[in-house]
Each structure stands twice: as structure tokens, then as C-alpha cells.
């Protein structure tokens, strides 16, 4: 009986799909690409898709992730990085690419910018202000009342 981690099992299941896409062309779409798989293994897969000597059938990889480590100019061009942002009032989502910001001016994005750092300071949007402090303050206050 084999006991492998969830990430190993997921990688083993995804790898034949990757091989098929590279050998035959087409598009591989992966939900939560980075879930439980080491980032270096994933970067290696990305590099295979970008390698013209290997990816002779021009296969494409499309994935979503919550991991900002992939906001990297060494891995992706600005037009390959997409964001999805939901409007809090209408609950409608819009998507846009990093290249939509252009390259000029204060909001412009240049090739060698630190995309991940700029993402965390909300330069590109698509980031929620997440603060659990009020929840814990409320729980502590309730505990004091008991």
C-alpha cells in the first residue's frame, strides 16, 4: 500500500495531461495549479511550455492560482498575467491583464518591475483587504462576558 502526499498524487495525475498537451498540442487548463505541489516542480512545467525546442506543437497552459510567486517576469510576459476582480456592489467579475496598465507613467508596468511586491501594495487591484482582527476581538469580548 502506498501513502503519498496529496501534492504528489496530484502531480502524478497532472503529469500525463501535461505530456499529452506537449506531444499533441492543444490547451491544458488547470484549476488551482499550485495546490499542494512544490513551486519548483510547477515552474519546471511552465518552462516546458515556454521552451520552443520541446513545445513544438505550441501547446498552451492556462491556470488559476492564489499564489503570487507566479507574478514573475522571468516566468510570464505582462500580457500572460491576468487578474480577476469582483465588484463588491454588483458581484460581477472583470478580468484584465498586467499589460493593460501600459508601461508609461506612475501606474505603468515595466518588464523588470517586482510584480509580486506591486501586487501586495494593491498597484494592480484584484486584492482584498483581509483582516480577521475584528472577528477575534469579538470572540475575546464574548468570552469575557461569560
N, C-alpha and C positions, 0 to 999 in steps of 0.2 A: 504494500500500500504506500502510495506516495503522498507526502504532505508538502505541498509547495505554497508559497505565499500567493495572495490574491494577485499581486502585481506580476509575478512570474507566470501564473496561469493566464492572465490577461494578455501578456506579451506573447506567449506561445500561441494563443488563439488569434492574435492580430497579425503575427508574422506571415503566415501563409497568404493572407489577404494583401499584405504589402508585396510579397513576391509576385503574386498574380498581377497586381497593378503594374509593377515594374516590367514584367515579362510581356504582358499583353497590352499595356496602355490602359487608358481609362482614368477614372477618378475614384480615389479611396476617401470615403467620408468617415471620420471617427469622432464619436461623441466622447467628451471628457478624455481626450488623447492622453493626458498626463496622469490619469487616476492610477495611483499605486505603482507606477513604473518609473524607474530611475531616469532623471532628466538626461543623463549622458546617453542612455540607450535610445531615447526619443530623438535627441539631436543627431544621432547617427542615422536614424531612419530619415529624418528631414534632409540630411546631407546626401543620402542616396537619391532622393527625389530631385535634388538640385544638381546632381552630377550628370552632365550630358553624356559622358562615356558609358555610364551604367543605365541611365534612364533614356534609352534610345527611342522608346515609344512615347515619350513625352507624357507619362502618367502624371496625374495631379494628386496632391494630398490636401484635403480640406479638413480642418479640425477646430473644435472649440476647446477652450481651456480657461481656467481661473488662475493659472499660474503665470505671473508676469515675467518669469525668466525667459519666456519666448519673445518678449518685446526687445528684440536684439537685432541690430543692423547687420551683424555677422551671419544671422540665420535667414532674415527676410528683408526684402525691399519694402519701402514705405507703402507701396500700393498693395502689398500682400498682407499687411496687418490691418485687420478690420475690428471695429468696435461695435457693440450693440448697446444702446442706451434706452431705457424705458422712461417715458414721461410719467411722473408721479400723479399728475392730474388725469390725463386721458388713458393711462396704462397702455398706450401704443408704443411700440418699439421702433427705433430708427437705427440704421446702420450706416457707417461711414468708414473710410479708410484713413490711415495716417497721412497718406499723400493728399487728402482733401484739405489739409491745413496749409499746403503750399510750402515754399522754402524761404519766403521773404518775411520780414517784419518780426515783431515780438512773438507772435504765435506760430511762426513758420517752423517747420521741422526739417533739420538738415540730416544728411546721411549718418554723420558720426555723433549725433546727439545721444544722450543716455535716455533711451525711450522708457526704460523701466522707472528711472528716477522721475522723469517728467510725468509719467502716468500717476505715480503716487502723490504728486503735488497738484493733481487734477488739471494738468495742462491740456489733456485730451478728452476730458469728460469720461463718461461711462464708468464712473466710480461712485459708489455710495458712501455716505458718511455713516459709518457703522460705529455705534457707541453703546456698549452694553452696561455702562456705568449706572444709568438710571434704574435699570432692572435690578441690579444688585443692591443699590441704595434702598429701593423699595422693599426688597426681600429682607434686608437687615433691619429696616424700620419696623416691618411687620413682626419680625422675630422678637424685637424689643418689647412690643406691645403684649406679647403672650406671656 
